[in-house]
Amino acid sequence: MAEQSMIAIAVEGGKGPAGALKAVPTPRPVPNDGEILIRVRAAGVNRPDLLQRMGFYPPPPGAPATLGLEVAGEVVTGAGRWKAGDQVTALLGGGGYAEYAVVDSRHALPIPAGFDFVHAAGLPETVFTVFANVFEHGALKAGETFMVHGGTSGIGVTAIQMAKAAGAKVIATGRGADKAAQALALGADVAIDTTTQDFAEVATAEGGVDVVLDMVGGSYFAKNLQALKTGGRIVYIASLGGGTLEVPVLAIMQKRAVITGSTLRPRSNDEKARLAAEIERIVWPWIEAGKVRAVVDRTFPLADAAGAHAFLEAGAHVGKVVLEA
């Protein structure tokens, strides 16, 4: 039987600028035991995709070289709980920028009621990241205060909503008055424009914070620590403002502070399956109740993945950027 083909996005030359992304014919993936084949209708665009395109974030062993960490679509070949025709959204190790993708059946979740493919595709990467880092590593609880930097990013938008759904007070930061206003509209209790305000001073005046979700890194560490309550936790998921911390050990001791962080993509299939089950149990009811929604700023056709990357890199987006296949 002839091998079936599909259109996928490749990085011309192996790495390069946004313009290096090109639509090319490629063999359709074949699912292994325990995997499902999805006809991709939409795929989320995330900052790790930009890093991989530039050659800084290679896929883990066994993952497709094609970009794309989250999709939504219809099951073509079923496995586990899924049968052909089911509509799912899924967390991938790679391969989402294509007409078809394969994934461990345990890493797929049902599309929430009322969601279309575009909005469902914007859920997995951010929801899994926020749940693992804010609620598991950061141990955020109802009644605590949570601060997220980059409040209008895809991660920030999701973090604001999930923390509010869990009963926390939320402080969000952003660069510019417009982004601060947008964070308030998304549900933040306090929004800080870091171009005109000192976020540590504002957070301290609000009583301090229990958990910080930080994607900036080194340049924000001292002020994060200043804003932290005794027993607080700082959780790192990126280091856009510097990858090295200068740690004042005495201050860490005095505040009994915890500094942690994680990546999602390299986790084992079993660990991702565990996370998926917990997210379906805890977060999916928040989504069904309207407490957490997917905020999609703009969509692009799959063939214009280059345009989507350029738009995300410009940094003016609020929420997610999604490809439609």
C-alpha positions as CSV (number, residue, x, y, z in Angstrom):
1,M,0.0,0.0,0.0
2,A,1.3,3.5,-0.9
3,E,2.4,5.6,2.0
4,Q,-0.2,8.4,2.7
5,S,1.1,11.9,2.8
6,M,0.1,15.2,4.4
7,I,1.1,18.8,4.6
8,A,3.3,19.7,7.6
9,I,5.5,22.7,8.5
10,A,9.3,22.3,8.2
11,V,12.1,24.6,9.2
12,E,14.0,25.3,6.0
13,G,17.7,24.7,6.7
14,G,17.0,23.1,10.0
15,K,16.9,26.5,11.9
16,G,16.3,30.1,11.2
17,P,13.9,33.1,11.4
18,A,10.2,32.9,11.1
19,G,10.4,33.0,7.4
20,A,12.2,29.7,7.4
21,L,8.9,27.9,8.2
22,K,7.6,26.3,5.0
23,A,4.6,24.0,4.2
24,V,5.9,20.7,2.7
25,P,4.4,17.3,1.8
26,T,5.6,14.6,4.3
27,P,4.5,11.1,5.2
28,R,1.5,10.8,7.4
29,P,2.5,9.5,10.9
30,V,1.4,6.0,11.8
31,P,0.3,5.4,15.4
32,N,2.0,2.8,17.6
33,D,0.2,0.7,20.2
34,G,-1.6,2.9,22.7
35,E,-1.4,6.0,20.4
36,I,-4.2,7.7,18.5
37,L,-4.0,9.4,15.1
38,I,-5.7,12.8,15.1
39,R,-6.9,14.8,12.0
40,V,-5.6,18.2,13.2
41,R,-8.0,21.1,12.9
42,A,-6.1,23.6,15.0
43,A,-2.7,23.8,16.6
44,G,-1.5,26.2,19.3
45,V,1.6,28.3,18.8
46,N,3.9,28.6,21.8
47,R,7.2,30.2,22.8
48,P,9.0,26.8,22.9
49,D,8.1,26.5,19.2
50,L,10.0,29.7,18.5
51,L,13.0,28.4,20.5
52,Q,13.0,25.1,18.6
53,R,12.8,26.9,15.2
54,M,15.9,28.9,16.2
55,G,17.8,25.7,17.2
56,F,17.7,26.2,21.0
57,Y,15.1,23.6,22.0
58,P,15.5,20.3,20.3
59,P,12.7,17.8,20.6
60,P,13.2,15.0,23.2
61,P,14.2,11.5,22.0
62,G,11.4,9.9,20.0
63,A,9.4,13.0,19.5
64,P,8.7,14.3,15.9
65,A,11.0,17.0,14.6
66,T,8.0,19.0,13.4
67,L,7.0,21.9,15.7
68,G,3.8,21.9,17.6
69,L,3.0,20.9,21.2
70,E,-0.8,21.0,21.3
71,V,-3.6,20.3,18.9
72,A,-7.4,19.8,18.6
73,G,-9.2,17.7,16.1
74,E,-10.9,14.4,15.3
75,V,-9.7,10.9,16.1
76,V,-9.0,8.9,12.9
77,T,-7.5,5.8,14.5
78,G,-8.6,5.1,18.1
79,A,-6.9,3.6,21.1
80,G,-7.6,3.4,24.8
81,R,-10.7,5.4,25.6
82,W,-10.9,7.0,22.2
83,K,-12.7,5.9,19.0
84,A,-12.7,7.2,15.5
85,G,-14.8,10.4,15.3
86,D,-14.2,11.6,18.9
87,Q,-13.2,15.2,19.2
88,V,-10.2,15.7,21.4
89,T,-7.5,18.2,22.4
90,A,-4.1,16.8,23.1
91,L,-0.6,17.6,24.5
92,L,2.1,16.5,22.1
93,G,5.9,16.1,22.3
94,G,6.0,17.6,18.8
95,G,4.3,17.2,15.4
96,G,1.3,19.6,15.8
97,Y,2.0,21.8,12.9
98,A,0.6,19.3,10.4
99,E,-2.6,17.9,9.0
100,Y,-2.3,14.7,11.1
101,A,-0.6,14.0,14.4
102,V,-0.1,11.0,16.7
103,V,-0.1,11.0,20.5
104,D,-0.3,8.7,23.5
105,S,-4.0,8.2,24.0
106,R,-3.6,9.1,27.6
107,H,-2.5,12.6,26.7
108,A,-5.7,13.5,25.0
109,L,-8.7,15.1,26.7
110,P,-12.3,15.6,25.5
111,I,-13.0,19.0,24.0
112,P,-15.0,21.0,26.6
113,A,-18.6,21.7,25.9
114,G,-19.1,24.9,23.9
115,F,-15.5,25.0,22.6
116,D,-14.5,25.0,18.9
117,F,-11.3,23.4,17.7
118,V,-9.4,26.7,17.7
119,H,-10.1,27.5,21.3
120,A,-9.6,23.9,22.4
121,A,-6.2,23.8,20.7
122,G,-5.2,26.7,23.0
123,L,-5.7,24.7,26.2
124,P,-3.2,21.9,26.7
125,E,0.2,23.5,26.8
126,T,-0.8,26.4,29.0
127,V,-3.2,24.4,31.2
128,F,-0.7,21.6,31.8
129,T,2.1,24.1,32.5
130,V,0.1,26.2,34.9
131,F,-1.3,23.2,36.7
132,A,2.1,21.4,37.2
133,N,4.0,24.6,38.2
134,V,1.4,26.7,40.1
135,F,-0.7,24.0,41.8
136,E,1.8,21.1,42.2
137,H,5.3,22.7,42.5
138,G,4.0,26.0,43.8
139,A,1.3,24.4,46.0
140,L,-1.1,27.4,45.5
141,K,-4.1,27.1,47.8
142,A,-7.4,29.0,48.2
143,G,-6.9,32.2,50.2
144,E,-3.3,32.7,49.1
145,T,-1.9,35.4,46.9
146,F,-0.5,34.6,43.5
147,M,1.6,36.8,41.3
148,V,2.2,36.0,37.6
149,H,4.6,37.9,35.4
150,G,3.7,38.4,31.7
151,G,0.0,38.4,32.6
152,T,-1.3,38.7,29.1
153,S,0.9,36.0,27.6
154,G,-0.7,32.6,26.8
155,I,0.6,31.2,30.1
156,G,-0.3,34.4,32.0
157,V,-3.9,34.5,30.8
158,T,-4.4,30.9,31.8
159,A,-2.6,31.3,35.1
160,I,-4.8,34.3,36.1
161,Q,-8.0,32.4,35.5
162,M,-6.9,29.1,37.1
163,A,-5.7,30.8,40.2
164,K,-8.9,32.8,40.5
165,A,-10.9,29.6,40.0
166,A,-9.0,28.0,42.8
167,G,-9.9,30.9,45.2
168,A,-6.6,32.8,45.2
169,K,-6.0,36.5,45.0
170,V,-4.1,37.4,41.8
171,I,-1.5,40.0,41.0
172,A,-0.4,40.3,37.4
173,T,2.4,42.2,35.8
174,G,2.8,43.5,32.3
175,R,4.8,46.0,30.3
176,G,2.5,49.0,29.6
177,A,-0.8,50.4,30.8
178,D,-2.7,48.6,28.1
179,K,-1.4,45.2,29.2
180,A,-2.2,46.0,32.9
181,A,-5.7,46.9,31.9
182,Q,-6.1,43.7,29.9
183,A,-4.9,41.7,32.9
184,L,-7.6,43.3,35.1
185,A,-10.2,42.5,32.4
186,L,-9.1,38.8,32.5
187,G,-9.8,38.6,36.3
188,A,-6.6,39.8,38.1
189,D,-7.3,41.6,41.3
190,V,-4.3,43.8,41.0
191,A,-2.4,44.7,37.8
192,I,1.0,46.3,37.7
193,D,2.6,48.2,34.8
194,T,6.2,47.4,35.2
195,T,7.3,50.3,33.0
196,T,6.0,52.8,35.6
197,Q,5.6,50.8,38.8
198,D,7.9,48.8,41.1
199,F,6.1,45.4,41.2
200,A,7.8,44.4,44.5
201,E,6.6,47.6,46.2
202,V,3.0,47.2,45.0
203,A,2.9,43.5,45.9
204,T,4.3,44.2,49.4
205,A,1.7,46.9,49.9
206,E,-0.9,44.3,49.0
207,G,0.4,42.1,51.8
208,G,3.0,40.1,49.9
209,V,2.6,37.0,47.7
210,D,2.7,33.3,48.5
211,V,3.5,32.0,45.0
212,V,5.2,33.7,42.0
213,L,5.1,32.2,38.5
214,D,8.1,33.7,36.7
215,M,9.1,33.4,33.0
216,V,11.6,36.3,33.2
217,G,14.3,34.9,35.4
218,G,17.4,36.6,36.7
219,S,16.5,40.2,36.3
220,Y,13.3,39.8,38.4
221,F,14.7,37.5,41.2
222,A,15.6,40.1,43.8
223,K,12.2,41.8,43.6
224,N,10.4,38.5,43.6
225,L,12.1,37.6,46.8
226,Q,11.3,41.0,48.2
227,A,7.6,40.6,47.4
228,L,7.5,37.0,48.9
229,K,5.7,36.2,52.2
230,T,7.4,33.9,54.7
231,G,7.1,30.4,53.4
232,G,6.5,31.6,49.8
233,R,7.4,29.8,46.6
234,I,9.0,31.2,43.4
235,V,8.4,28.9,40.4
236,Y,10.4,29.3,37.2
237,I,9.1,28.2,33.7
238,A,11.5,30.3,31.5
239,S,14.4,32.8,31.7
240,L,13.7,35.5,29.2
241,G,15.4,38.1,31.3
242,G,18.5,36.0,32.3
243,G,19.2,32.4,33.1
244,T,21.4,32.9,36.2
245,L,20.2,33.8,39.7
246,E,22.4,35.6,42.3
247,V,20.9,34.0,45.5
248,P,21.1,35.8,48.9
249,V,21.2,32.8,51.1
250,L,20.4,34.6,54.3
251,A,17.2,36.1,52.8
252,I,16.1,32.7,51.5
253,M,16.6,31.3,55.1
254,Q,14.8,34.2,56.7
255,K,11.8,33.9,54.5
256,R,11.9,30.1,54.4
257,A,11.5,30.6,50.6
258,V,11.3,27.8,48.1
259,I,12.8,28.3,44.6
260,T,11.7,25.7,42.1
261,G,10.7,25.3,38.4
262,S,10.2,22.7,35.7
263,T,9.8,22.0,32.1
264,L,6.9,20.0,30.6
265,R,8.0,18.6,27.3
266,P,10.8,16.1,28.6
267,R,8.5,14.5,31.2
268,S,7.7,10.8,30.7
269,N,4.6,9.6,29.0
270,D,3.4,8.2,32.3
271,E,3.9,11.5,34.1
272,K,2.1,13.4,31.4
273,A,-0.7,10.8,31.6
274,R,-0.9,11.4,35.4
275,L,-1.1,15.2,34.8
276,A,-3.8,14.8,32.2
277,A,-6.0,12.7,34.6
278,E,-5.6,15.3,37.3
279,I,-6.3,18.2,34.9
280,E,-9.5,16.5,33.7
281,R,-10.6,15.9,37.3
282,I,-9.8,19.4,38.6
283,V,-9.5,21.9,35.8
284,W,-12.0,20.6,33.2
285,P,-14.9,21.3,35.6
286,W,-13.6,24.9,35.9
287,I,-13.7,25.2,32.1
288,E,-17.1,23.6,31.9
289,A,-18.4,26.1,34.5
290,G,-17.0,29.1,32.5
291,K,-14.3,30.0,35.2
292,V,-11.5,29.3,32.7
293,R,-11.7,30.1,29.1
294,A,-9.2,30.0,26.2
295,V,-8.3,33.5,25.1
296,V,-7.3,33.4,21.4
297,D,-5.8,36.7,20.0
298,R,-5.4,35.7,16.4
299,T,-5.5,32.7,14.1
300,F,-3.4,31.9,11.0
301,P,-3.8,29.2,8.3
302,L,-1.3,26.3,8.8
303,A,0.5,27.3,5.7
304,D,1.3,30.7,7.2
305,A,3.0,29.4,10.3
306,A,5.8,32.0,9.5
307,G,3.2,34.8,10.0
308,A,2.1,33.3,13.3
309,H,5.6,33.1,14.6
310,A,6.4,36.7,13.6
311,F,3.2,37.9,15.3
312,L,4.0,36.0,18.5
313,E,7.6,37.3,18.5
314,A,6.3,40.9,18.2
315,G,4.8,40.5,21.7
316,A,1.6,42.5,21.3
317,H,-0.7,39.5,21.6
318,V,-3.1,38.8,24.5
319,G,-3.6,35.1,25.0
320,K,-3.0,32.5,22.4
321,V,-2.0,32.4,18.7
322,V,-3.5,29.4,16.9
323,L,-2.9,27.7,13.5
324,E,-6.0,26.4,11.6
325,A,-5.3,23.2,9.5
